[in-house]
Amino acid sequence: MSTESEKAAEVLRAVWQGTPGAMTEMDEECTPNKVCRNMKDVSYDGFAEEGVDMATAWKNKLAREGKLGSASLGELVLGQVD
């Protein structure tokens, strides 16, 4: 009898090799999937000031953080490279 990690490795090898039916097997191994319901009440209410739309509020936040107008995603994440 194989362990769970051996089963997982076997499925991954099958996916990497392009074995037909491997995705179905992987779906069967990974179910049941649960949907996270903790985020149902999360909203952006209160993020924007009264009378300011959400896009403007985000632009203002990015400007305050010095992230507005960066040339690339890499510069945004890693900072300016000299």
C-alpha positions in Angstrom: 0.0 0.0 0.0 1.4 3.4 -0.9 1.4 6.5 1.3 -0.4 9.7 0.5 2.8 11.4 -0.6 3.6 8.6 -2.9 0.1 8.8 -4.4 0.5 12.6 -4.9 3.9 12.2 -6.5 2.5 9.6 -8.8 -0.3 11.9 -9.9 2.1 14.8 -10.5 4.4 12.6 -12.6 1.3 11.6 -14.7 0.4 15.3 -15.1 3.9 16.3 -16.1 4.0 13.4 -18.6 0.7 14.4 -20.1 -1.1 11.2 -19.2 -4.7 11.4 -20.3 -7.1 11.2 -17.3 -4.6 12.4 -14.8 -6.5 15.6 -14.1 -9.6 13.6 -13.3 -7.6 11.4 -11.0 -6.2 14.5 -9.3 -9.6 16.0 -8.9 -10.8 12.9 -7.3 -7.8 12.9 -4.9 -8.3 16.6 -4.0 -12.0 16.6 -3.2 -14.1 17.6 -1.5 -13.1 21.2 -2.0 -14.6 23.7 0.5 -15.5 27.2 -0.4 -14.2 29.8 2.0 -17.2 31.6 3.3 -15.2 33.9 5.7 -14.9 36.5 3.0 -18.6 36.9 2.3 -18.9 40.0 4.6 -15.6 41.7 3.5 -16.1 44.9 1.6 -14.4 48.2 0.8 -17.0 50.2 2.6 -15.3 53.1 4.4 -12.2 52.8 2.3 -13.1 55.9 0.3 -14.0 59.2 1.9 -17.5 60.5 1.5 -18.1 61.6 -2.0 -14.9 60.0 -3.4 -15.1 57.1 -5.8 -13.2 53.9 -5.2 -10.8 54.4 -8.2 -9.8 57.8 -6.8 -9.4 56.5 -3.3 -7.0 53.7 -4.6 -5.0 56.2 -6.6 -4.7 58.5 -3.5 -3.5 55.5 -1.4 -0.9 54.5 -4.0 0.3 58.1 -4.3 0.7 58.3 -0.5 2.7 55.1 -0.5 4.9 56.3 -3.4 3.6 53.5 -5.7 1.8 55.6 -8.3 3.4 55.9 -11.7 6.0 53.1 -11.3 7.4 52.0 -14.6 6.9 48.3 -14.0 5.5 45.7 -11.6 9.0 44.8 -10.6 9.8 48.3 -9.6 6.5 48.5 -7.7 7.3 45.3 -5.8 11.1 45.6 -5.4 11.6 49.4 -5.6 13.6 51.5 -8.0 16.8 49.9 -9.3 19.7 52.3 -9.7 
